[in-house]
């Protein structure tokens, strides 16, 4: 197809979402390089993201634009070979075993603590906040951590496991507020080093370790924003590890992004630039993986709160860019803004959800009223 034909096709598709090419509204797309159309129709989301990184187009309101795109399901019109290859690789190759389990740490979480400290706020908590009664990011993150501790019914002296402990903030919070001792595992060297310093003086052991190596007893387990990196071929193993480590009367809270429908396909741009080897689980996959291992005491969804969280992260990132620019170039800035904007749109459009599952090995006698 000619460049004019591709442009006409793009304009027609975008009109279905209420988006104009070179329009004046914040959610319209302003094109700086006409090669954009061929690149997007050839490579789908990968081409769209890379062309934004290269400065070929802009939008004043990226989250708003992508909310319109997803609401009109335009992404279904851009299935390409890149999409198919990402799907087949994730479905048939175990991308999260052995040394590959540490890829996500090397590529993403080791980017630099300066970046995450600038973006995440008072606490380095890289997951959805709980905004039920909060009106700012720091309060929402503290509310989320406290909600998890209350769901687990933590008591002084208990031994707690954090699978995917990040920078150690959740364990620190649990130890200081609820008097527990804990073990945290992460596959990021930068996170482990930071978490050890953060938790210095507390009864907390931070390990650079694959979760599959765990085999010791705990009174409670939580895992916050890590399950997205486990991979469908390992879901059952993940829950088997949690079950063998959790005492019979313990509780397990899993905090994870989740997909509405059938198992989702990895996005080629996200896979290449942000979260390699990662997958968003579907409810059917989680339900099957916990069979005969856990009773689902509660399945809590507050996915709309992730839009608020991501919007706050983006505002922090933009405000800190003058300082961050000493260590990151402008292409990284555009990549990161694209990532945060698309992610906010995914939750604003309710495409994905944020789940907290409260699980018990045999069912809490008499039932369990889960805090909100």
N, C-alpha and C positions, 0 to 999 in steps of 0.2 A: 504493500500500500504506500501511496505517496505521503509525504509529510503533511500536506494539507488534509488528506483523507484521515490520517491518524489524529490530527488536531480536531477535525470535525467529530470524529467518534468520541474523543475524550470530552469535548464540550457537551455532547449529547448525554453521555453517562453522568457527568458532573451536574447537569441541569436536573436530573432525577433526584439529586441530593440537595438541590437548592444552592449550588455553588457555581459561580461564574468564573470563566477565565478572564483574568485582568479586570475583574470587577472592583467596585469601590468598598464593598462591605468587609468587615474584619475576617470573615470566614471564606472569602473568595481567594482564588489562587492567582498569584502574579508570576508569570513565566518570564524568565530572563534568557533562556536558551531553548530554541525550538526543537533541539534534539531530544528534549524531555519525552515527547510522546512515543517515539520509537523505543526508547529505553524502557519506559514503563510497560508498554504492551509486550515487549520481549521478555522482561524479567520481573514483572509484577511488583510486589512490595519491595523486593530487593532493589529494583531499578528506581522506584519512587524514593526510597530512603537514601540511596547513594547519590541520586541527583540532587536531593536537598542538601546533603553534606557538601556537594560540589558547588553549591550556590546557584543551581539552575532554576530554582523557583523559591517563592516565599509565600507566607500567609501571616497576616497580623495576629490571627487567632488560630494557631495550629490545633489545640485541643478541640475547639469548636468545629473546625473544618473536618477533622477526623471523626468527630461525633456524628456529623452529617453523613460522611462516607459510610460509616458502619451502620447507621440507622437505615440507610437505603440499600445496604448489603452490596455495595459496589465492589467490595473485595472478592465476591464470588465471580465477578467478571474478569478477574486478573489471575486466574489459576494458570501457572506456567510450569515449564519443566523444572525450574528451581524449586517450586512448591512441591511438586511430585517427588523430587529427589530427597528433599528434607523429610517428607513424610515416610518414604520407604526406608530411609536410613534409620529414623527413629523407631520404626515398627519392627525391623528385622535385625538391627545391630545393637548390641548392648553397649551403649556409649558412655555408661557411667560406672563401669567396672574397672578394677585394677588402677593403673596410673591415671586413667581417664577420669576417675572420680575426683581428681585434684585439678582438672582442667578449669573448672569454673572459678576456683580460687585464684589460679594463676592469671586468667584472662580478665576477670571482672573484679573480684574482691581485693585483689592485690594492686589495683590501679593506683591507689594512693590514699592514705588516711586523711590527707589534707582535703581531698575532694569530698569524701563522705562526711567529715567533720563540718565542712562548710554547708553541706546540703541537708543533713539529717536533723540538725537542731541540737538541743541541749544534750540529748542522749543519742548515741549511735545505734539507733534501732531502725533497721532497713526492712520494715514491713508495715502493713496497714495499721494506722492508729484507730482508736475507738472514740468516735466523736459524739456519742449519745448525749453527753453533758459537757463536752469540751468545745471551746471556741478558738483554740490555737493548737499548733502542732505538738508542742511540748506537753501540754496537758492531755492531749489525745493519746500520745504514746505512753504516758504514765498510767492513764486509765486502762489502756490495753494490757499492760504488764500486770496491773493489779487485778484486772478481770480474770486473767489466766491463773494467777495465784489463788484467787477465791474459788474458781472452778475446781482447782486441784485440792482445795481444803487444806492447804499447807499448814503444818504445825512445827514449832521449834524442835530442832534436833533431827528432823527428817532428812533423808538423803535423796537428792533430786538430780535427775539427768536432763541435760539440754542437748538435744540432737541438732547440730548445726547452730552452735552458740553465738556465731557472729563475733562482735566485739565485746561480748561478755556482759552487756547491760542487763539482760533479763535475770541472769544468775545473781548479779550484784544486787539488783532490786529485791529478789526473793530472799537473799541472805540477810540483807539489812532490814527489810520490813517484816519478814516472817521467820527469821531465825533458823533457816535451813542451811545445810551444807550441800555442796553440789559438784558435779562433774560436767564439763562442757567439751564437746568435740566439734572441730571445724576442719575444713580442708584448705583454709587460707592461712599462709604463714603470717601475713600482715595482721589479720584478725587475731590470731593466736597470741602474737607478741603484745598487741595492744590490750587484749583481754587479761593477760597475765598481770600486766602492770595495773590495769584498772581494778582488778580484784585482789591486789596485793593486801595481805593482812586479813583476808576473809577465808573461811574454810572451803575454798573453791579450787578445783584442779582443772586447768585448761589443757586440752590435748590436741595436737595436730594429728588427727586420726580419722580413718574411714569408719563410719558408724557400724559397718558389718563386723568389725573386730570386737565390738562390745559384748561382754558376757559376764555381768555382775549384777547384784540385786540393788533395786532402788524403790523408794516408797512412792515416788511420783515421777512422771516424765512429761516434759513439754518439748515441742519442736515448732519453731516459729519461722515461717518463710523459707524453709529448707526443702520441703517435700516436692517443690517444683523442680528440684534438681535430681530427684531420685530416678525417674524414668520408669515407664510402664512395665518394662521387663523385670524391674526390681521391687515393685510395690509389695508383693507378697513377702519377699525377703525382709523388707523394711519393717513391716508389721510383726513378722516373726521375731526379729531382733528386739523390738520394743516389748513384745510379750514375754520373751525369756528373761528380760531384765526387770520387768515390773512385778512387784510382789502381788500376791493374789488379791489383797485388799486395796491395792493402789489404784490411781487414776492417771490417765494419759490425755493431755490436751494437744491436739494437732491443729495448727494454724496454717492454712494454705489457700492460695488462689485455686479456684475451681472453674471448670467449664460447664456451661448450661446443658449441652446436648451430648452427642456422641464424642468419643475420644478426639481431641483437637489435633490439628496438624501443626507442627512447629512452623513458625514464621521464618522464612529464609533470612530476612534482614536481622531480626532479633537473634537468630541462631549464629549469624556470622559476626555481628558487632557487639552484642550485649551479653547474652546468656547462652554460651555454647552447651550443647547436650542437655538442654532443659525442655521440660514438657509440662503443660497444664493438665492436671488430671480431670477426668470426668467423674461424676458421681457414681456411675455404674462401675468404674474401675476401682474406686475406693471401697464401695460396698462389697464387691467380690473379694478384694484383698483382705478384708477384716473378717470374713466368714470363719466361724469356729475359733477365732482368736480373741475377739472382743465383743462386748455388748455396746452398741451405740446409745449412750445415755442422752446425748443431745447433739443436734446438727444446727449450728447457729450461723446465719448468713448476715454479714453487714458489709457487703461488697460496695455499696454506694459510698462508704467512708473512704475507700481507696482513692476516689477522685479527689476528695478534699486533701488527703495525704500527699498525693502526687503533685497537686497544684501548689501546696506549701513547699515541697521539695524544689519544684522548679523556681519558685520565687526566691528561695534561699540561694539556689545555684546562680541565678541571674545577678542577684545582689553581690555575690562573692566573686563574680567573674573577673573584675579588675585585679584581684589578688591571685586567682587561680590561673590567669592567663600567662603568668610567668612559667608555669609548668605544663600547660596544655595549649595546643594550637587552635585556630579558629575552626578547623574542620572537626576537631573533637567537640568544641562548643556546639556546633550545629548537630552533630551526632547525638549528643546528650540531650539537647532540647527536643529533638525529634523523638527520642526514646521516651522521655517523660511525658511529652504531649500525646503521643499515640497511646501510651499506657493509661493516661487519664481518660482518654476518649473511650477506651475499652470498658472501663468501669462506669463511666457516665452513661454510656449506651446500654449498660447492664449485660454486655456480651459475656463478661466473666464475673465471677463472684469471689467473695472472701469468706471462707468457711473456718469456723472453729468447731471441731468435733471433740466431744468429751467421751472417752472410752473407758470401760472397766472390764477386767478379765472375765468376770462371771455375773455381772449385774449387781448393782448396789442393793442390798436387802431392803425391801420396802419401797424401792425407787429413789430417784435422786432429783431434787429440784435444783436446776442449774442457775446460778446467778446471772443477772444481766446488768 
